[in-house]
Amino acid sequence: MRSATYNMARYGQRPENALKRANEFMDLDKPARALDTLQEVFRNKKWAYNWSESVLEPIMFKYLELCVDLRKSHIAKEGLFQYRNMFQSVNVGSLEQVIRGYLRMAEERTEAARQQSTQAVIDTDDLDNLATPESILLSAVSGEDAQDRSDRTILTPWVKFLWESYCQCLELLRTNAHVETLYHDIARMAFQFCLKYSRKTEFRKLCDKLRKHLEDICKSNVQTGNVSITKPETQQLNLETRLFQLDSAIQMELWQEAYKAIEDIHNLMNMSKKTPVAKTMANYYGKLALVFWKAGHCLFHAAALLKLFQLSREMKKNITQEELQKMACRVLVAVLSVPLPSLHPEFDRFVETDKSPVEKAQRLAVLLGLAQPPTRANLLKDVVRLNVVALASPQLQQLYSWLEVEFDPLTICQNVQSVIKSLQDDTNSQLAQYTTALTDVALVRLIRQVAQCYACIQFSRLLELASTEDLFHIERLLVDCVRHNDMQIRVDHANKCVHFGVEAGGGEWCSAADEACGGAILQATPAEQVREQLVRAAEVLSRAAQALNPARRRAERERARLSMVQHYHENKHTEHHRVLQRHKIIEERKEYIERLNTVREEEELRRQEEQLRAAAAAEARRQELEREEREKKRHASELAAMRERHLRERIAHISQTMHGKKVLQKLDEEDLKKMDAEAIAQREAEELMKERRELQARLKSQEKKVDYFERAKRLEEIPLLQKSLEEKQVQDKAFWEQQEKERIQQLIEARTRDVATASRLARMASHRDQFMNRLRSERGAAYHQRLAAFQAKLTSEREARLAQRRQQRIEKRRQEWLAEKRRVEEQAAEEARKAAEEHEKAEKERKRQEELAALKERKEREKKEHEEMLARAEAKARALEVSRKLEEQKASTLSSWRRGKEDKPPAAAKEPEKKEPWRPTRAREERPRSPPRARDERPPPRDDRRDDKPREERSIRDERPPIRDDRPPRDDRSSSNQRRPSSQR
């Protein structure tokens, strides 16, 4: 019975029941239990994927509400991911409502915590003694005030929960194209959160997260339903989000993040195929100019404002003259505030930095859409070309004239200071930020102009001309001019004066500085004048010598040329050999260095591999220990989770009954944690038996009470029922008689009305008959007329359709006859083609068989000839062996005879014994032999047989190597009488 109850609790749980149980737990003030109950619904896939959003959406809202109340962001994340997997392709609107509702609840609770934190500081016990000893001690120890401590204890947990909620929702929606708008809305809400609570660290993390999401979108392969960066809608949404990010970064004064946002915006605009709208570009240039100014890039700040001015004047149709003048004034002041350029950019090559200034300037120029970095001189030319000076106010036009056109070192600083003072007085103007830069530019102009007028000037006079008392600032500017090689200056503190152009070589740099920095030039310095006089004298003397003796110069050039040619021919081989030797030495040196590097790298790799192996072994041991520890913990946690799940399921099952609810109400949270499922089941059984006994006792007492009460009622109601029945009979009889009288009277009145109506209608019968006759005649004539017209039309239409069908049948039969004729012709042609193919195939087969037979015959003949040749070679070998043995036998006999002759006395010579010729033995005679072939039967020479064979056979035979035949002339008689060797018998 217990197992059946457990299975019902685990697998029979429906979402509606789960929501009801969760509400019951909430009524009992147990939100953790309610959250666990709803969490089981989403974990059980049997219910999660088989119910519509109308059932699961309220459960999801309740689930998220509990997560927000308990600040369980990780549990909310799990539920949101499950809900997304269920409805992202079915009902995106439900997913969007759920996520927005979740974030709205988190924001409301965070705002409530913020107000509570503020109110906790305001609600003090004693307004006259706000600084209590405790608060003073805490502030001295921690450096925080009461508001900070209150925020850390009350507000910070909710702020952390809200931040985690934003991050989870962004991770949830980053790849789904259906909720792309919601993704960017949440990103903007996260930016507003960082602004509202001044969370700079979270703002940086959020920017990095969005940047990583964008990189993943650009890298990943586009699938169905995923976000694609190639879509214009996606690019526009990302662009708007990055602009909002840029505004937020500027408000929080995070200039590094603002610069990164600008780079992202520029990349998105380059990625888009269409040009962004003018409003977006204007906002981009305005924010870019602000970031450049905060970064100290005055040159690029002025270039951005100039771009903004051009865009506004070209694209904004309803721009007023006042707005145009205001923008022109700002552009002109920004360009004039750009510091004068340095004349030693080549020195930056010798300074080891991560990126050279040229590369940095190139990157900043790319953000402005410029091919090359701007310069101050180019910006001044553009300002004049675009008529910015004429559009500016007269006061700023005069400022431009003082700084860039006129040469007036006595009053330049006073005039510029008057303009700067007017700019500082105007608090609403944006030009007040340029006053410091304008002052520095005016002072540098003053120093340059004074250097052209004076060789030495006192400090007091220089401060008077500069209209300032800050001598240190003046000295710093002088040192900057010297350090940048703009001028040759010596500061004499002993005599309290400044010397200009004391070195003769300084004129070159001064002239170059004046040309590069612009401005009015009155005259050259003394050093420059000396240098120019010497150069002019040298040029004049050179021209005079050339005019007096032109042939001498040509002869010298010719001699020098001949000398160079001769020197070249004398040393070319030596130089060539030296160059080759140098190349060889260089190559050997490179090879030696490469070998050293290879050996060093191998040693390093070997050492690293050993370290890696040792580290890997240590890591493997550590991982093994960690794995064993994790296994133990996992096993313990699984057992605990299983016990907890059994307990939770048992509690959920018990909570469905009334006695179970009573049992749970009697137990608190601590008691339930200490009890197991068996104890709860026992407690439930005890409660059930107790209720059953009480119910039986109540039923028994109630049964007696009801029995006595019913018997008393029956005894009392019998006479009353008899009396009521008699009265009822009398009333029914009187009622029946009254109803019968009324019915008879109504029938008499209806008869009278019917007779009067019949007599009235009888007078109208003749008129009715006349009307019906006339109507029938008129309708009949019209019917016969329409019927005749229809019959005529029907006859003509039938004849036309019959003629048309006849023509169609004729045409159809003609087309069928033509098709049949074409089919027969095609069939005949196909049969003829097939017959030709069969004949050709048979002919090819016959030729192939003939060729195969000829080839087979030729191979057999060649095989036979080869066998005969082998037989002749074997016979020859046997004959040679027999003759050799005979010769050996004869020689041995002759030698033995000679030895015997020497031993014996000489006798008369005998006649040599005539030996009979050797004859084969009986066994040899009985051996079958092939009959000897006469000489006439030998095959004719090869040349005689070649012409009688086919061409293919001759070609095959000619390709075979010739077989040598070194046999002596055949002697049939000797070969037939020779004995075979003993080894071949």
Secondary structure, DSSP 8 states (H G I E B T S, - for coil): -HHHHHHHHHHS--HHHHHHHHHHHHHTT-HHHHHHHHHHHHH-HHHHTSS-HHHHHHHHHHHHHHHHHHT-HHHHHHHHHHHHHHHTTT-HHHHHHHHHHHHHHHHHHHHHHHHHHHHHHH--S-SS--S-HHHHHHHHHH---HHHHHIIIIIHHHHHHHHHHHHHHHHHHSSBGGGHHHHHHHHHHHHHHHHHHT-HHHHHHHHHHHHHHHHHHHHS---TTB--TTSHHHHHHHHHHHHHHHHHHHHHT-HHHHHHHHHHHHHHHHHSSS---HHHHHHHHHHHHHHHHHHT-HHHHHHHHHHHHHHHHHH-TT--HHHHHHHHHHHHHHHHTS----S-GGGGGGS--SS-HHHHHHHHHHHTT-SS---HHHHHHHHHHTTHHHHS-HHHHHHHHHHHT---TTTHHHHHHHHHHHHHH-TT-GGGGGHHHHHHHHHHHHHHHHHHH-SEEEHHHHHHHHT---HHHHHHHHHHHHHTTS--EEEETTTTEEEE--STTHHHHHHHHHHHH--------HHHHHHHHHHHHHHHHHHHHHHH-HHHHHHHHHHHHHHHHHHHHHHHHHHHHHHHHHHHHHHHHHHHHHHHHHHHHHHHHHHHHHHHHHHHHHHHHHHHHHHHHHHHHHHHHHHHHHHHHHHHHHHHHHTTSHHHHHHHHHS-HHHHHH--HHHHHHHHHHHHHHHHHHHHHHHHHHHHHHHHHHHHHHHHHHHHHHHHHHHHHHHHHHHHHHHHHHHHHHHHHHHHHHHHHHHHHHTTHHHHHHHHHHHHHHHHHHHHHHHHHHHHHHHHHHHHHHHHHHHHHHHHHHHHHHHHHHHHHHHHHHHHHHHHHHHHHHHHHHHHHHHHHHHHHHHHHHHHHHHHHHHHHHHHHHHHHHHHHHHHHHHHHHHHHHHHHHHS-----------------HHHHHS-------GGGS---HHHHHTTS-HHHHHHHHHS-----------HHHHHHS---GGG-
